[in-house]
Amino acid sequence: MSFLKLGAASALAMLVAGGALAKTDIVVAMQLEPPHLDPTSAAAGAIDSVLYSNVFEGLTRFGPDGSVNPGLAKSWDISDDGLTYTFHLNEGVTFHDGTAMDAEDVKFSLDRARAEDSANAQKALFSAIADVEVVDPATVKVMLSEPNGNFLFNMAWGDAVIVAPESIENIKQMPVGTGAFKFTNWVQGDNITLEKNGDYWGTPAKLDEVTFKFISDPTAAFAAVMAEDVDVFTGFPAPENLPQFEADPRFQVIVGNTEGETILSINNKMPPLDNVKVRKAIAHAIDRQAIIDGAMFGLGTPIGTHFAPHNPDYVDLTGNSAYDPEMSKALLAEAGFPDGFKTTLKLPPPSYARRGGEIIAAQLRAVGIETEITNLEWAQWLEQVFRGKDYGLTIVSHTEPFDIGIYARPDYYFQYDNKAFQDLIAELNKTTDPAMRTDMLHKAQTIISEDYVNGYLFQLATATVAKAGVTGLWKDAPTQATDLTAVYWAE
């Protein structure tokens, strides 16, 4: 008997030593806590950071590279006129409360999102929907009032996840989705716990339990990671500490891009900034890498147009605005400003703007452009710059995904008015053919780069610090999500 016990104990020891008993729970820290848990009725990105893909799913979903992939819909057909999308749903899908997910739930979710009294923060995503028709439990037709080439992209947003009428009343405190994890508990001010959904319709999660812990203070964040109290910290808030983690074999540092195009925005209707040679001179006066190093501790990817580098349709146009102060001076002389000129530089609160603004002001001064710096709070920036258009230059990161279409709005705050570009975007919105859309997006990026609408600086970075054994985390952030459905501990 004692021999059998000894043998069993030895076998267990070998299993543990060999890594067969891999860890199946994880603690993920993030700065911001969600205000509630309904992604379909608030703009707070922290909701998606916890729940997107993990708990809630949509007809389509974003991949880690920003691509749009099948979700609850396994496939779809698009009519020749681009007005009708027929979604074929995965069958056998259930919500976490055991109720079936079918076409009726899709209709309920889309009708709720586009209703007149909808609280959806991205209601515009659904504005093209004219009607939703249930064909059968596994098939739903969505009719549009006009073609919209972004429709499948729009359906991948967290604001477009599918919810059920049976559980909608308590969704803000007790979210019920179809994802690989289900919600179990929320200790407000501290953590949210999810557990593996044993009845998941798709590829099951490898983790059994996930705890999201909320740590807002950068110093406390550093201490929690160093003490190994957390396994992962997404969006780590103190980039100056990253070299210390990189040098420590206990950790891995994953630096990727967000959807935030950080730009030196230029008022295209304010003289002399209405002159393309002046805007080109500004662009060539900017040393992007010096700004990334000085304002962001080296975090950020240089961009030459308003498009995310991790998007498959991105074109590298940084060469159009390479750092060349002598060219800047020559362009200013050609434009009639051999001695330069003065303008305003109004800066919102983020450190990328305040720190970056000082660096850019010095770079512009070197070619003869003097800037009067004014530091504004967000409310002041929105009033003076965004709504009032009372500025020459400003710095801001545009964090909305796939937002190149703002350049087709002449009343937008940087006041770029190009009929050819507007026509191109209008045609893009009507086009569903992937190859044609790629070609149009390449043209759109090139037009605004060659018109030097703004000074394109860098794509805002996101840094994740994790223990060395954690595998499967997203590098980039094509949407505000901490997708843990493919995360596991390496043996």
Secondary structure as GFF3:
##gff-version 3
##sequence-region A 1 491
A	DSSP	alpha_helix	2	17	.	.	.	ID=ss1
A	DSSP	beta_strand	25	30	.	.	.	ID=ss2
A	DSSP	alpha_helix	45	51	.	.	.	ID=ss3
A	DSSP	beta_strand	60	62	.	.	.	ID=ss4
A	DSSP	beta_strand	68	70	.	.	.	ID=ss5
A	DSSP	beta_strand	73	78	.	.	.	ID=ss6
A	DSSP	beta_strand	84	89	.	.	.	ID=ss7
A	DSSP	alpha_helix	103	114	.	.	.	ID=ss8
A	DSSP	three_ten_helix	123	126	.	.	.	ID=ss9
A	DSSP	beta_strand	129	136	.	.	.	ID=ss10
A	DSSP	beta_strand	139	144	.	.	.	ID=ss11
A	DSSP	alpha_helix	151	154	.	.	.	ID=ss12
A	DSSP	three_ten_helix	158	160	.	.	.	ID=ss13
A	DSSP	three_ten_helix	168	170	.	.	.	ID=ss14
A	DSSP	beta_strand	181	187	.	.	.	ID=ss15
A	DSSP	beta_strand	191	196	.	.	.	ID=ss16
A	DSSP	beta_strand	209	214	.	.	.	ID=ss17
A	DSSP	alpha_helix	218	226	.	.	.	ID=ss18
A	DSSP	beta_strand	232	233	.	.	.	ID=ss19
A	DSSP	three_ten_helix	239	241	.	.	.	ID=ss20
A	DSSP	alpha_helix	242	246	.	.	.	ID=ss21
A	DSSP	beta_strand	251	266	.	.	.	ID=ss22
A	DSSP	alpha_helix	276	285	.	.	.	ID=ss23
A	DSSP	alpha_helix	288	296	.	.	.	ID=ss24
A	DSSP	beta_strand	301	302	.	.	.	ID=ss25
A	DSSP	three_ten_helix	318	321	.	.	.	ID=ss26
A	DSSP	alpha_helix	325	334	.	.	.	ID=ss27
A	DSSP	beta_strand	341	347	.	.	.	ID=ss28
A	DSSP	alpha_helix	351	365	.	.	.	ID=ss29
A	DSSP	beta_strand	369	375	.	.	.	ID=ss30
A	DSSP	alpha_helix	378	381	.	.	.	ID=ss31
A	DSSP	pi_helix	382	387	.	.	.	ID=ss32
A	DSSP	beta_strand	393	398	.	.	.	ID=ss33
A	DSSP	three_ten_helix	404	408	.	.	.	ID=ss34
A	DSSP	alpha_helix	419	430	.	.	.	ID=ss35
A	DSSP	alpha_helix	434	450	.	.	.	ID=ss36
A	DSSP	beta_strand	455	467	.	.	.	ID=ss37
A	DSSP	beta_strand	470	471	.	.	.	ID=ss38
A	DSSP	beta_strand	488	489	.	.	.	ID=ss39
###
